[in-house]
Amino acid sequence: MNLPAGAPNLEEILIQSESVDWREKSLKGVHEKMLWRNEESGASIALIKFEKGAGIPQPHLHASNQFMFCLRGRYEYTSTGVVLTPGCFYCNPKGNVHGPAIAHEETVVIEIYDGPHYPQKPDWYTDERDAH
């Protein structure tokens, strides 16, 4: 198919997530399977796994809207008492300070950002890949 100049690439993708290895992030107990990422906008879709007791250690904000859908486990934002359990959808608007958070059991979420994750790399990550 011939697309007009400047039109986005509309190729489909299909990933069997079970065949993708978990990549351990530099924050202990946090792993990801990046499913899709737009390098130009910073938007992304990933599976994130938190081991029991792992989480995000400090309040923080994001440079874009964050969406999560909990597939399994129990993940709590301790400052507000918001708890994600299987089937929960969580929407955190750009710039909203939230956290810290902890997984009370092994937890897997689908995490979606509609742009870049952070305005700058948080201190708890040593690997730049972990912040976007």
FENKA-V740829 format. One record per backbone hydrogen bond with DSSP energy under -1.0 kcal/mol. CO is the residue of the C=O (numbers start at 0). NH is the residue of the N-H. E is the energy in kcal/mol with one decimal. If there is no record, write none. Layout:
BEGIN
CO;NH;E + CO;NH;E
END
This chain:
BEGIN
3;6;-2.1 + 14;16;-1.1 + 15;18;-2.2 + 16;19;-1.3 + 22;31;-2.3 + 26;29;-1.7 + 28;50;-2.9 + 29;24;-3.0 + 30;48;-2.6 + 31;22;-2.9 + 32;46;-2.4 + 35;44;-2.6 + 37;41;-2.8 + 42;37;-2.7 + 43;112;-2.3 + 44;34;-2.3 + 44;35;-1.9 + 45;110;-3.3 + 46;32;-2.4 + 47;108;-2.4 + 48;30;-2.5 + 49;106;-2.5 + 50;53;-2.5 + 53;102;-2.9 + 55;100;-2.5 + 59;97;-2.5 + 61;94;-2.0 + 64;113;-1.5 + 65;91;-3.2 + 66;111;-3.2 + 67;89;-3.3 + 68;109;-2.7 + 69;86;-2.9 + 71;107;-2.3 + 73;103;-2.7 + 74;83;-3.4 + 75;101;-2.3 + 76;79;-1.0 + 76;80;-2.3 + 81;76;-3.1 + 83;74;-2.2 + 84;87;-2.6 + 87;69;-2.5 + 89;67;-2.8 + 91;65;-2.6 + 92;95;-2.2 + 97;59;-2.5 + 99;77;-1.3 + 101;75;-3.0 + 102;52;-3.4 + 106;49;-2.9 + 107;70;-2.7 + 107;71;-1.6 + 108;47;-2.8 + 109;68;-2.1 + 110;45;-2.4 + 111;66;-2.8 + 112;43;-1.8 + 116;62;-1.4 + 121;124;-1.6 + 126;129;-1.7 + 127;130;-1.4 + 128;131;-1.1
END
